[in-house]
């Protein structure tokens, strides 16, 4: 499962607290489905508005199983190089 991020912008709500409450409610809904979620409060540097992020964290791949994609930044060493 790819990471999923939902964004709740302060400017889309009447009050800042409503945006945070909407994010927190969505977090509860997803956690009740057994998903792991991370919530972050950020400020847009450009506009100054609060941005409330909700990230659904993918489950860890069980040990011994191969990931469907290779990890970025890994390189193979060549035998005899040097």
Secondary structure, DSSP 4 states (H G I P E B T S, - for coil): ---EEEEEEGGGSSSHHHHHHHHHHHHHHHHHTT-EEEEEEEE-TTT--EEEEEEEEPPPPPTTPPPSSPPTT--PPPTT--
